[in-house]
Amino acid sequence: MVATSQPLAAQAGLSLLQAGGNAVDAAIAAAAALTVVEPTSNGIGSDLFALVHMDGQLHGLNASGRAPAALTLDALPDRTLPSHGWLPVTVPGTVRGWADLHARFGRRPFEEVLAPAIHYARHGYPLSPVLAANWQRGIQIHRTRRGPEFGPWLDTFAPDGFTAPVGALWASEAHARTLEAIAASRGESFYAGALAAQIDAFARQTGGLLTGDDLAAHVSEWVTPIQTAYRGHLVHEIPPNGQGIAALIALGILDGVELPEHRDDARGLHVQIEAMKLAFADALRHVADPQHVPVPVDALLDPAYFAARRALIGETALEPEPGDPNAHGTVYLAAADGDGGLVSLIQSNYMGFGSGVVVPGTGIALHNRGHNFSVDAAHPNVLAPGKRPYHTIIPGFLSRDDGTPLGPFGVMGGFMQPQGHVQVVLNTLRYGMNPQQALDAPRWQWLAGKTVEVEHELGGAVSRALQARGHDVRVQLNPNAFGRGQIIWRDPVTGVLTGGSESRTDGQVAAF
C-alpha cells in the first residue's frame, strides 16, 4: 500500500511494489514522482526526513541540509533573513536522502525506482484540482518578483504564458534529464558532478552563497527515533533539529488527562490547545541542530516534566512560556510492503515552491528552509555556517507499547504538522477513528498567544465555548491552512493494511 497527496505518485510507488520492490523502493519512487507531479510543495531541491521499520527495528534518517559556509549573520542585510531568494537556501538534502535510503534498504535498481518520475516529467500529466489552484497562486506571486535569480522560475513553471488550469498537461524535459543524471550517478551528480557545477555557477552569477564545496560536504545522518507513550502506545518522531518533539511533549501532557467522550467537546479541545501551546513554547525555545548546541531532549520528554507542564493548564487560555526542562523536580507519504516493511517519509521545499530560485535548465527548485533560523545570537537556533535550521517537516510512526509496529502517519503544513500529529493520534487512540476518519475530522491550530484557528466544520457553538475560555478564535475557510495527511496502519494479527489520504488534497491510497 502507498498513500500520497497526489494519485500519480501513489501509482508510482505501487508499481515498484508490483515489480517486487519493498516499501523503501516504493517510498523513494513516490517521493521522486512528487517532485514532478506536485512541484507546488516539494522538488529535487528539498529536504527530507524518514522513519523506516525494517527487520524488526525502527530507523530514522535526517536528510536535512546545512547552511552554506558563507551564510553568516554578518552576510544578512539588516540582520534579517528573507523568506525568498538565495539567502534562505541551505544545502538540499533530498537527493542524498533517496540514495542513502536505497543503499541501506532498497531492493530494486535505483534507476528503476526513479523511472516513473522520469516518465511523468518527460511525457507529462494532467493537473489535478488542488495542485492547479496552488500552482496558479504560485504564478501570481512569482510574476511580482524581480531579480536575476527569480527569472528561471517562470521559464520552468509558467513557460509561454502557462496558467496552470485544471486538467492542463505539463511536462518538463529538463526535470526528466536531471532525474536521469541522479539515477545514473546514485545522486552523486547533484553533490559532486555536473548538476552541482550548474547549481554553483548559477549561484555565483546571481548572488547566491551556496557553493559546490557546500554541496560536496553534505551528508545525511542516521538517527535514533525519539518517542513518548500515549494510551498504551508509543508515538515516534525524528529528534531535533526537527519539531517532532513538540507533538511528543503535547501527547505526554495529554496522557495524564481524561478527555471528554465527545471529540469536539470544547473542554477537551481547550486542554489540547493548551498542551500544544506549551509544547510549542518549549520546541521554539530549545530545538536546534544538536551537532552545534545541546538540545535537552531527554529532559523535555521526562514524565515529571510533562506533569509540571500539565499543572499549568487551567480553565482559561494562557500565554505560553517555555519551561526549564533542566530544573529539578518539525509532502508526506506512507508505504507498506508485504514483508512487514513500513516507511514514513516527508520532503518539502517550504512555503509552496520554496525560495523561488530555480537552477536554469534543470528543473531544480531550491527550498528556503534557512528562513527558520533565528537571528538572535543568544538563541540555540541562531544562524551559523554548516548548521541545520529548526525544521518543520516531521514523519510520524505509531507502535504498541511493546514495540509492535502499527504504521506510518503524517500531516503536512509547516507549524501545523505537530498539531496535526497530535490530533490524528487522539482521533485514532482516544476516539477510535479509522485512518480516513482520523484525517478528515475538523482541525484546529494554535497560531500565537491566545489565537487559535478552527475549521468551520467545528461549528459556532464550539467556537463560542472556546472563546468563553479566553481563546481568540478565528474561523478559517481555507482547508490548506490545516495540513494534508496520510496514514497506513497494519493489523498486527492479520497483517491487513488500512490506509487513508484526506479530502483536503488530491491524494490517493493505492494498494494491491
C-alpha positions as CSV (number, residue, x, y, z in Angstrom):
1,M,0.0,0.0,0.0
2,V,1.1,3.5,-0.8
3,A,-0.6,6.7,0.4
4,T,0.4,10.1,-1.0
5,S,-1.1,13.6,-1.6
6,Q,-1.1,13.0,-5.4
7,P,-2.6,9.9,-7.1
8,L,0.1,9.6,-9.8
9,A,2.8,9.5,-7.1
10,A,0.9,6.7,-5.3
11,Q,0.7,4.8,-8.5
12,A,4.5,5.3,-9.0
13,G,5.1,3.7,-5.6
14,L,2.6,0.9,-6.2
15,S,4.4,0.0,-9.5
16,L,7.6,-0.7,-7.6
17,L,5.8,-3.0,-5.1
18,Q,4.2,-4.8,-8.0
19,A,7.7,-5.3,-9.6
20,G,8.9,-7.0,-6.4
21,G,10.3,-3.9,-4.6
22,N,9.9,-3.2,-0.9
23,A,8.4,-0.3,1.0
24,V,11.6,1.8,0.7
25,D,11.7,1.4,-3.1
26,A,8.0,2.4,-3.2
27,A,8.6,5.4,-0.9
28,I,11.5,6.7,-3.0
29,A,9.6,6.2,-6.3
30,A,6.6,8.1,-4.8
31,A,8.9,10.8,-3.4
32,A,10.7,11.3,-6.7
33,A,7.4,11.4,-8.6
34,L,6.1,14.0,-6.2
35,T,8.9,16.4,-7.3
36,V,7.2,16.2,-10.7
37,V,3.5,15.9,-10.0
38,E,3.3,18.2,-7.0
39,P,6.1,20.8,-7.5
40,T,4.0,23.3,-5.6
41,S,5.1,21.6,-2.4
42,N,8.4,19.9,-3.0
43,G,11.2,19.4,-5.5
44,I,14.6,18.0,-6.2
45,G,16.0,20.9,-4.1
46,S,14.1,19.8,-1.0
47,D,15.0,18.4,2.4
48,L,13.8,15.0,3.6
49,F,13.2,13.0,6.8
50,A,12.1,9.4,7.1
51,L,11.2,6.7,9.6
52,V,11.7,3.2,8.3
53,H,10.6,0.0,10.0
54,M,12.6,-2.9,8.6
55,D,14.0,-6.1,10.1
56,G,12.1,-5.6,13.3
57,Q,13.7,-2.2,14.0
58,L,12.7,1.5,13.5
59,H,15.3,3.6,11.8
60,G,15.4,7.4,11.4
61,L,17.1,9.4,8.6
62,N,17.7,13.1,8.9
63,A,18.4,14.3,5.3
64,S,18.1,18.0,6.0
65,G,20.8,20.3,4.7
66,R,23.2,22.8,6.4
67,A,23.8,26.5,6.0
68,P,26.4,27.4,3.4
69,A,29.9,28.2,4.7
70,A,29.4,31.9,3.7
71,L,26.0,32.3,5.3
72,T,26.7,34.2,8.5
73,L,24.7,36.7,10.5
74,D,27.0,39.4,9.0
75,A,26.0,38.3,5.5
76,L,22.4,39.3,6.2
77,P,21.2,42.8,5.2
78,D,19.9,44.4,8.4
79,R,20.4,41.1,10.2
80,T,17.1,39.8,8.8
81,L,16.5,36.5,6.9
82,P,14.2,37.0,3.9
83,S,11.8,34.2,3.0
84,H,12.8,34.1,-0.7
85,G,15.8,34.5,-2.9
86,W,19.3,32.9,-2.2
87,L,19.8,33.8,1.5
88,P,17.3,31.2,3.0
89,V,18.7,28.4,0.7
90,T,20.5,25.7,2.7
91,V,22.1,22.6,1.1
92,P,19.2,20.4,-0.3
93,G,19.2,17.0,1.3
94,T,16.5,15.1,-0.5
95,V,18.6,13.6,-3.3
96,R,21.2,12.3,-0.8
97,G,18.3,11.0,1.3
98,W,16.9,9.0,-1.6
99,A,20.4,7.5,-2.2
100,D,21.1,6.7,1.4
101,L,17.7,5.1,2.0
102,H,18.1,3.0,-1.2
103,A,21.7,2.0,-0.4
104,R,20.7,0.6,3.0
105,F,17.3,-0.9,2.4
106,G,16.4,-0.8,-1.4
107,R,15.7,-3.9,-3.3
108,R,15.2,-2.8,-7.0
109,P,17.8,-1.0,-9.0
110,F,18.0,2.8,-8.3
111,E,17.4,3.6,-12.0
112,E,14.2,1.6,-11.9
113,V,13.0,3.3,-8.7
114,L,13.3,6.8,-10.3
115,A,11.8,5.6,-13.7
116,P,8.2,6.5,-13.0
117,A,9.2,10.1,-12.0
118,I,11.3,10.4,-15.2
119,H,8.3,9.2,-17.3
120,Y,5.9,11.7,-15.8
121,A,8.4,14.6,-16.3
122,R,9.2,13.7,-19.9
123,H,5.7,12.7,-21.1
124,G,3.6,14.9,-18.9
125,Y,0.5,14.6,-16.8
126,P,-2.8,16.5,-16.2
127,L,-3.0,18.9,-13.3
128,S,-5.4,17.8,-10.5
129,P,-7.6,20.4,-8.8
130,V,-5.8,21.2,-5.6
131,L,-2.4,21.1,-7.4
132,A,-3.7,23.5,-10.1
133,A,-5.0,26.0,-7.5
134,N,-1.7,26.1,-5.7
135,W,0.2,26.4,-9.0
136,Q,-1.9,29.4,-10.1
137,R,-1.2,31.1,-6.7
138,G,2.5,30.5,-7.2
139,I,2.4,32.0,-10.7
140,Q,0.7,35.1,-9.4
141,I,3.3,35.6,-6.7
142,H,6.3,34.9,-8.8
143,R,5.3,37.3,-11.5
144,T,5.8,40.1,-8.9
145,R,9.4,39.1,-8.0
146,R,12.3,40.9,-9.5
147,G,16.0,39.9,-9.8
148,P,18.0,37.5,-12.0
149,E,17.7,34.7,-9.5
150,F,13.9,34.6,-10.0
151,G,13.7,34.6,-13.8
152,P,14.2,30.8,-14.3
153,W,11.1,30.1,-12.1
154,L,8.7,31.5,-14.7
155,D,10.7,29.8,-17.5
156,T,10.3,26.5,-15.7
157,F,6.8,26.6,-14.2
158,A,5.0,29.1,-16.4
159,P,6.6,28.8,-19.8
160,D,5.0,30.6,-22.8
161,G,2.3,32.1,-20.6
162,F,1.2,28.8,-19.0
163,T,-1.6,29.5,-16.4
164,A,-2.0,26.0,-14.8
165,P,-5.7,25.4,-15.4
166,V,-7.2,22.1,-14.0
167,G,-6.6,19.3,-16.4
168,A,-3.8,21.1,-18.3
169,L,-0.9,18.8,-19.4
170,W,2.5,19.8,-18.1
171,A,5.9,18.2,-18.8
172,S,9.5,19.2,-18.2
173,E,12.3,17.7,-20.2
174,A,14.8,19.4,-18.1
175,H,13.4,17.8,-15.0
176,A,13.5,14.4,-16.7
177,R,17.2,14.8,-17.7
178,T,18.1,15.9,-14.1
179,L,16.4,12.9,-12.6
180,E,18.2,10.6,-15.2
181,A,21.5,12.1,-14.1
182,I,20.6,11.5,-10.4
183,A,19.5,7.9,-11.2
184,A,22.7,7.1,-13.2
185,S,25.0,8.5,-10.5
186,R,23.0,7.4,-7.5
187,G,22.7,11.1,-6.6
188,E,26.4,12.0,-6.9
189,S,25.9,14.3,-9.8
190,F,23.8,16.6,-7.5
191,Y,26.6,16.9,-4.9
192,A,29.9,16.5,-6.8
193,G,29.1,16.3,-10.5
194,A,27.6,18.2,-13.4
195,L,24.4,19.2,-11.5
196,A,26.5,20.5,-8.6
197,A,28.5,22.6,-11.1
198,Q,25.3,24.1,-12.6
199,I,24.0,25.0,-9.1
200,D,27.3,26.5,-8.1
201,A,27.6,28.5,-11.4
202,F,24.0,29.9,-11.1
203,A,24.6,31.0,-7.5
204,R,27.8,32.8,-8.5
205,Q,26.1,34.5,-11.4
206,T,23.1,35.7,-9.3
207,G,24.5,36.5,-5.9
208,G,23.9,33.2,-4.1
209,L,26.1,31.9,-1.3
210,L,25.6,28.2,-1.9
211,T,28.8,26.7,-3.5
212,G,30.0,23.4,-4.9
213,D,32.0,22.9,-1.8
214,D,28.9,23.2,0.4
215,L,27.2,20.6,-1.8
216,A,30.2,18.2,-1.7
217,A,30.4,18.4,2.1
218,H,26.8,17.3,2.6
219,V,25.9,14.1,4.4
220,S,22.7,12.6,5.8
221,E,22.5,11.4,9.4
222,W,21.0,8.1,10.6
223,V,19.4,8.9,14.0
224,T,17.7,7.1,16.8
225,P,14.0,8.0,16.8
226,I,12.5,9.6,19.9
227,Q,9.2,8.6,21.4
228,T,6.6,9.1,24.1
229,A,3.8,7.0,25.4
230,Y,0.1,7.7,24.9
231,R,-2.8,5.3,25.9
232,G,-0.7,2.1,25.7
233,H,1.1,3.1,22.5
234,L,4.3,4.7,21.5
235,V,4.4,7.7,19.1
236,H,7.7,8.0,17.3
237,E,9.4,11.1,15.8
238,I,12.7,12.2,14.4
239,P,14.8,14.0,17.0
240,P,15.8,17.7,16.6
241,N,16.6,19.6,14.5
242,G,13.0,18.7,13.6
243,Q,9.9,19.8,15.5
244,G,8.5,16.3,16.1
245,I,9.4,16.7,19.8
246,A,6.6,19.3,20.0
247,A,4.0,16.6,19.2
248,L,5.5,14.3,21.8
249,I,5.5,16.9,24.5
250,A,1.9,17.7,23.9
251,L,0.9,14.0,23.9
252,G,2.9,13.4,27.1
253,I,1.0,16.2,28.7
254,L,-2.3,14.8,27.5
255,D,-1.6,11.3,28.5
256,G,-2.3,12.4,32.1
257,V,-5.7,13.9,31.2
258,E,-9.0,12.2,30.8
259,L,-10.5,13.8,27.7
260,P,-14.3,14.0,27.3
261,E,-16.1,11.3,25.4
262,H,-17.1,13.5,22.5
263,R,-14.2,14.5,20.3
264,D,-15.5,18.1,19.7
265,D,-16.3,18.9,23.3
266,A,-14.9,22.4,24.0
267,R,-13.5,21.3,27.3
268,G,-11.3,18.7,25.6
269,L,-10.3,21.0,22.8
270,H,-9.3,23.6,25.3
271,V,-6.9,21.2,27.1
272,Q,-5.5,20.0,23.8
273,I,-4.8,23.6,22.6
274,E,-3.2,24.5,25.9
275,A,-1.0,21.4,25.8
276,M,0.1,22.2,22.2
277,K,0.9,25.8,23.2
278,L,3.1,24.7,26.0
279,A,4.8,22.1,23.7
280,F,5.5,24.8,21.0
281,A,6.8,27.2,23.6
282,D,9.4,24.6,24.5
283,A,10.2,23.5,21.0
284,L,10.7,27.1,19.7
285,R,13.0,27.8,22.6
286,H,15.1,24.7,22.6
287,V,15.0,22.9,19.2
288,A,18.2,23.5,17.2
289,D,20.9,21.5,15.5
290,P,22.3,19.1,18.1
291,Q,25.6,18.9,16.3
292,H,26.1,22.6,17.2
293,V,24.3,23.0,20.6
294,P,23.0,20.7,23.3
295,V,19.2,20.1,23.0
296,P,17.7,18.7,26.2
297,V,15.6,16.0,24.5
298,D,15.5,13.6,27.5
299,A,14.6,16.3,29.9
300,L,11.8,17.6,27.6
301,L,10.4,14.1,27.4
302,D,10.6,13.3,31.1
303,P,7.2,12.3,32.6
304,A,8.0,14.6,35.5
305,Y,8.4,17.5,33.2
306,F,5.1,16.6,31.5
307,A,3.4,16.7,34.9
308,A,4.8,20.1,35.6
309,R,3.7,21.5,32.3
310,R,0.3,19.8,32.7
311,A,-0.2,21.6,36.0
312,L,-0.1,24.9,34.2
313,I,-3.3,24.2,32.3
314,G,-6.4,25.8,33.8
315,E,-9.9,26.6,32.8
316,T,-8.9,29.6,30.6
317,A,-6.4,30.3,27.8
318,L,-2.9,31.0,28.9
319,E,0.0,32.9,27.3
320,P,2.5,30.2,26.7
321,E,6.1,30.5,28.0
322,P,8.9,27.9,27.7
323,G,9.7,25.9,30.7
324,D,13.1,24.9,32.1
325,P,13.4,21.2,31.4
326,N,16.7,21.0,33.3
327,A,15.2,22.3,36.5
328,H,14.9,19.8,39.3
329,G,11.6,18.2,40.3
330,T,9.2,19.5,12.8
331,V,5.0,16.5,1.3
332,Y,4.2,13.4,3.2
333,L,3.8,9.8,2.1
334,A,3.5,6.4,3.6
335,A,4.3,3.0,2.2
336,A,4.0,-0.6,3.3
337,D,5.2,-3.9,1.7
338,G,4.1,-7.5,2.1
339,D,7.1,-8.4,4.2
340,G,6.4,-6.0,7.1
341,G,8.3,-3.0,5.8
342,L,6.8,0.3,6.7
343,V,8.0,3.8,5.6
344,S,7.0,7.2,6.8
345,L,8.7,9.9,4.6
346,I,8.3,13.6,4.2
347,Q,10.1,16.1,1.9
348,S,9.4,19.7,1.3
349,N,10.5,22.9,-0.4
350,Y,8.8,25.0,2.4
351,M,6.5,27.9,1.6
352,G,5.0,26.4,-1.6
353,F,7.5,26.4,-4.4
354,G,10.3,27.2,-1.9
355,S,12.9,30.0,-2.3
356,G,11.7,31.0,-5.8
357,V,15.2,30.1,-7.1
358,V,15.3,27.5,-9.9
359,V,18.5,26.4,-11.5
360,P,18.0,27.1,-15.2
361,G,17.8,24.1,-17.5
362,T,17.5,21.6,-14.6
363,G,14.0,21.8,-13.1
364,I,15.7,22.1,-9.7
365,A,13.6,24.4,-7.4
366,L,15.6,25.2,-4.2
367,H,13.9,25.2,-0.8
368,N,14.0,28.1,1.7
369,R,14.5,26.1,4.9
370,G,17.1,28.6,6.2
371,H,14.2,31.1,6.9
372,N,13.6,29.2,10.1
373,F,17.0,30.1,11.6
374,S,16.9,32.7,14.4
375,V,19.0,35.9,14.1
376,D,19.2,36.2,17.9
377,A,22.8,35.5,18.7
378,A,21.8,34.1,22.1
379,H,19.3,31.6,20.7
380,P,20.2,27.9,20.2
381,N,18.8,28.1,16.7
382,V,20.9,31.1,15.7
383,L,22.1,31.1,12.1
384,A,25.7,29.7,11.7
385,P,27.6,28.2,8.8
386,G,27.3,24.5,8.5
387,K,24.3,24.4,10.8
388,R,20.9,22.9,10.2
389,P,17.9,25.1,11.0
390,Y,14.8,24.3,13.1
391,H,12.8,22.1,10.7
392,T,9.1,21.9,10.4
393,I,8.7,18.7,8.4
394,I,8.3,15.6,10.5
395,P,7.3,12.0,9.7
396,G,5.4,10.1,12.4
397,F,5.1,6.4,13.3
398,L,2.9,4.6,15.8
399,S,3.5,1.3,17.6
400,R,2.1,-0.6,20.5
401,D,3.9,-0.1,23.8
402,D,5.7,-3.4,23.4
403,G,7.2,-2.2,20.1
404,T,4.8,-4.0,17.7
405,P,4.6,-1.6,14.7
406,L,1.2,-0.3,13.6
407,G,2.5,2.1,10.9
408,P,3.4,5.4,9.5
409,F,1.4,8.7,9.6
410,G,2.0,12.3,8.8
411,V,0.4,15.7,8.3
412,M,2.0,18.3,6.1
413,G,1.7,22.1,6.7
414,G,4.6,24.0,8.3
415,F,3.9,24.6,12.0
416,M,0.6,22.8,11.7
417,Q,2.5,19.5,11.5
418,P,3.0,18.6,15.1
419,Q,-0.5,19.9,15.8
420,G,-1.8,17.6,13.1
421,H,0.1,14.7,14.5
422,V,-1.4,15.2,17.9
423,Q,-5.0,15.4,16.5
424,V,-4.5,12.3,14.3
425,V,-3.2,10.3,17.3
426,L,-6.0,11.4,19.5
427,N,-8.6,10.7,16.8
428,T,-7.1,7.2,16.5
429,L,-6.3,6.1,20.0
430,R,-8.8,8.1,22.1
431,Y,-11.8,8.4,19.7
432,G,-11.4,5.1,17.8
433,M,-11.5,6.5,14.3
434,N,-10.2,4.7,11.2
435,P,-7.5,6.4,9.1
436,Q,-9.9,8.2,6.8
437,Q,-12.0,9.5,9.6
438,A,-8.9,10.5,11.7
439,L,-7.6,12.6,8.7
440,D,-10.9,14.1,7.6
441,A,-12.1,15.2,11.1
442,P,-12.2,19.0,11.6
443,R,-9.0,20.5,12.9
444,W,-7.8,23.4,14.9
445,Q,-4.4,25.1,15.1
446,W,-2.7,27.4,17.6
447,L,-1.1,30.4,15.9
448,A,0.4,32.6,18.6
449,G,-0.5,33.9,22.1
450,K,-4.1,33.0,22.6
451,T,-5.0,32.9,18.9
452,V,-6.5,29.7,17.5
453,E,-7.8,29.0,14.1
454,V,-10.6,26.4,13.6
455,E,-12.1,24.8,10.6
456,H,-15.6,26.0,10.0
457,E,-16.9,22.4,10.4
458,L,-16.3,22.5,14.1
459,G,-19.3,24.8,14.4
460,G,-20.3,28.1,16.0
461,A,-21.2,26.6,19.4
462,V,-17.7,25.0,19.9
463,S,-16.0,28.3,18.7
464,R,-18.1,30.3,21.2
465,A,-17.3,27.9,24.0
466,L,-13.6,28.2,23.3
467,Q,-13.9,32.0,23.2
468,A,-15.6,32.0,26.6
469,R,-12.4,30.3,27.9
470,G,-10.3,33.2,26.7
471,H,-9.2,31.9,23.3
472,D,-9.1,34.3,20.4
473,V,-10.9,32.1,17.9
474,R,-10.7,32.6,14.2
475,V,-12.7,30.6,11.7
476,Q,-10.6,29.6,8.7
477,L,-12.4,28.6,5.5
478,N,-9.2,27.6,3.5
479,P,-8.6,23.9,4.1
480,N,-4.9,24.3,3.0
481,A,-4.3,26.0,6.3
482,F,-4.8,22.8,8.3
483,G,-2.3,20.5,6.5
484,R,-2.8,17.4,4.4
485,G,-2.0,13.9,5.7
486,Q,-1.8,10.2,5.0
487,I,-1.9,7.1,7.2
488,I,-1.3,3.4,6.8
489,W,-2.0,1.0,9.7
490,R,-1.0,-2.7,9.7
491,D,-3.1,-5.0,11.8
492,P,-0.5,-6.9,13.9
493,V,-2.5,-10.1,13.9
494,T,-3.9,-10.4,10.4
495,G,-1.4,-8.2,8.6
496,V,-4.3,-6.4,6.8
497,L,-3.4,-2.8,5.8
498,T,-5.8,0.1,6.3
499,G,-5.0,3.5,4.8
500,G,-6.3,7.0,4.4
501,S,-5.5,10.1,2.3
502,E,-7.5,13.0,3.4
503,S,-10.0,15.1,1.4
504,R,-8.0,18.3,1.8
505,T,-5.8,17.2,-1.0
506,D,-5.7,15.3,-4.4
507,G,-4.3,12.2,-2.8
508,Q,-4.9,8.5,-3.1
509,V,-4.3,5.3,-1.2
510,A,-3.1,2.7,-3.8
511,A,-2.9,-1.0,-2.9
512,F,-2.8,-4.4,-4.5
